[in-house]
Amino acid sequence: MKIICVPLTIEAMRLLDINDCPDHLLESTSLTEEEYEQLLESRALEKINNAIGKIIDEYEDETITTPKDLKESLQILKTHSNTKNSKTLNKIIHLNTLAINRNTGLFFFF
């Protein structure tokens, strides 16, 4: 299962790092295989990885936590959204925006 989540508080982010964060302190989405394929086909992850030095892929857990990197990833997601993948990317755009607003991070568990 591929999960993308945002801790709702700084404390929740710390708890997530030690795998002890209660679900009510997270907002998350699970991607179906079809949604994950749409995300890969959009090449947004590849662009994010290259732009901010991350390794978001099938076999890695990854986080985006700095305001600068969150803003960069949000811009990339928005520019790679199209009619075929907009529902999938809009879910991630929502979480990315929430991470910026909450001053936390975007966590990928693939």
N, C-alpha and C positions, 0 to 999 in steps of 0.2 A: 504494500500500500504506500502511496506517495502522499505525504501530508506537508502542507505549508501552514505555518502558524505564526501568530503574533502574541507575545505576552502583553497583557493589558497594563502592567505596572513594572517598574524597575525591579521590585522584589520578585515578581513572577518570572522575570527574565533570569534572575539569579537562581531561582528554584528550578527552572527549566534546564539550566546548565548542569544541575546535579540530578536531573531526572526525577524531581519531586514536586513538580508544579501541578496543582489541581486544575482540572479541566475548566472550572468556572473562571479561572484567571487567564484563559487563552481564548483567542478567536482563531479558528482554523478551518481549513478546507481540505478535503481529500480529493485527489484527482483520479478519475477513472483512467484506464489504459488509453481510451480514445482521447481524453483531454490531455494526457501526458504526451501522446503522439502529436497532437495539435501544438502543444507548447514547444516540442522539439522542432517541428516543421517551421514554426515561426522564426526560429533561430534567435529568439530573445535571450534564452539562457546562454547560448554561445557568446552573444554580444555582451551580456552582463559579465560573464566570466572574463572575457578579454578586457573589458573596460575597467573593472575594479579588482581584478586579480583573484577571482573566486574559482572554485571547482564545484559547480552545481551540476551533478550528473547522476546517473543510475546508481552508482555505488558509493556516493559520498553524502554525508550530512554537511550542511553548510549554513552559515549565518551572514546576514548583512545587518550591521548594527550602527555604523557611523551615519550621522545625518547626511554627509556628503555622498556616501555610497548609496544610501536609501533614495536620495533625490535622483542620482544617476540611474539607478535601476528602474525607478518609476518612469523616467523619461523614455528609457529603452522599451519598457513594456508597452507604453502608449504608442510609440512609433511602430511597433511590430504587430499591433492589433489590426485585424481585418475581419471581414464578414464571416469567414469560415471559423476563426478562432476567438471571436470577440467575447463570447460567453466565458470561455476558459480564462482568457487574459484579464477580463474584467474582474473575475474573482481575485486574481493575484494583485491587480492594480488596487482593488479595495483594501486588501491586507497590507500592501506596501504603504498606502496612504495612512492607514491606521497606525502603522509602526512609526511613521514620521510624526503624526499628531500626538502619539503617546510617548514619543522619545524612547522607544524600545528597539525592537529589531524584527527582522523577517527571517524565520527559521525554516529551512528546507530539510525534510527527512525523507529521502528517496531510497 
